[in-house]
Amino acid sequence: MKDPGNGDLAKLFLSLIGSKHSIDKAKERSGLSIEKIAEIISIPNSDIFFEKKTKDELKISCRYDWLIDNISKKVKFRNKENEDFKRIIKKNIDKHLHSHWSENNVVVRDLKARTVGEWISNEISFLAGFALWFREKEEDKNIDLSNLISKAVGEDVSASGEIEFDKERFKILNDLTSNTLNTLMDMSPAGKIAYRSLDIAIIKGLSDGDGTYASKMKERTLPIHNPWWKFW
């Protein structure tokens, strides 16, 4: 699978996310020398990761076809879903990453922990988990909590409410189908963690604020010594 990796090419890639930059600006943003940048963008297949345009001066920017190809090969999309996914990622991912990962206007990630490709794939899966949760439970700006709470307390409960959450972060995926979101969520543990974390937060908030529900959840889980959130 193609990936900028976690070396100097990766450092250059992260530094260019968000806009087109000259060699001098790329040097300032990445901490790499002009010679090293010239070497990186001249190696065979560098155009997989970088787009180079020359008018008055050379400007370099990031490409994401490699990312789309990696994900499309890893998961099974239907044809139209695949085309929609490609279109949305190409249009939105660069701006999204710059908006949410930047420090002092430069994208920063721990490349010792993951490669660039792993970071971005996990982010997409993470966002899909949140997006799918709200897609399934939100109706007329209210969240239907009936099924979630019923499972936790072991009896039928009718409940809804409003949740404060920064939904701007996953809005880039809003036009994808629920099936696509589910596929992307299942792509990595990050997606499942995002989805389940909202379940856990709701039930924890409810148990903290209502002793009756907390008691029922405790009674239901105590005999078999399992935490309530492992029931689904």
Buried (B, 14 or more C-beta within 10 A) or exposed (E): EEBBBBEBBBBBBBBBBBBBBEBEBBBEBBEBEEEBBEBBBEEEEBEEBBEBEEEEEBBBBBBBBBBBBBBBEEBEBEEEBBEBBBEBBBEBBBEBBBBEBBEEEBBEBEBEEBBBBBBBBBBBBBBBBBBBBBBBBBEEEEBBBBBBBBBBBBEEBEBEEEBEBEEEBBEBBEEBBEEBBBBBBBBBEBBBBBBBBBBEEBBEEBBEEEEEBBEBBEEBBEEEEEEBBEEE
